[in-house]
Amino acid sequence: MREKKYYLAIDDHEYSIVTNSLNGLRNKLIAAGKYTDAVDELIVKFVKAPIKKFKIKRTEDSVYGKDNI
């Protein structure tokens, strides 16, 4: 059975927050003398993930309703 894939829609700011957070966690693990294999793999997966550009189309039936746009 195939593993489930998850997709994230994030902007450049959120991308840098995630990479900095993962790197900070890795540094804490190194300072504590623990293994960093899992975090290293996650950093590589996240950084090498393909980037797909897409447009968001607003409709009248938005999640927030007509008055809240």
C-alpha positions, -999 to +999 in steps of 0.1 A: +000+000+000+013+035-009+020+060+018-004+090+020+009+122+005+002+156+020+003+189+003+009+223+019+001+257+005+025+281+021+041+315+012+077+324+014+075+337+049+059+305+062+085+285+043+114+303+060+097+298+094+094+261+089+130+257+077+144+278+106+123+259+131+135+225+118+171+238+118+166+251+154+153+217+165+183+200+149+207+223+167+190+215+200+193+178+194+230+182+185+236+202+217+218+175+237+239+148+221+209+131+205+204+117+170+192+140+143+185+115+116+147+120+115+149+158+115+176+157+088+154+136+066+125+159+071+146+190+063+158+174+031+122+164+021+109+198+028+136+218+010+136+195-021+098+194-024+086+206-058+071+240-059+038+243-078+024+277-085-014+281-085-040+308-085-067+311-060-101+318-075-126+336-053-163+327-057-194+342-042-198+311-020-166+316-001-158+300+032-162+333+050-194+344+033-202+373+011-200+400+038-167+390+053-145+393+022 
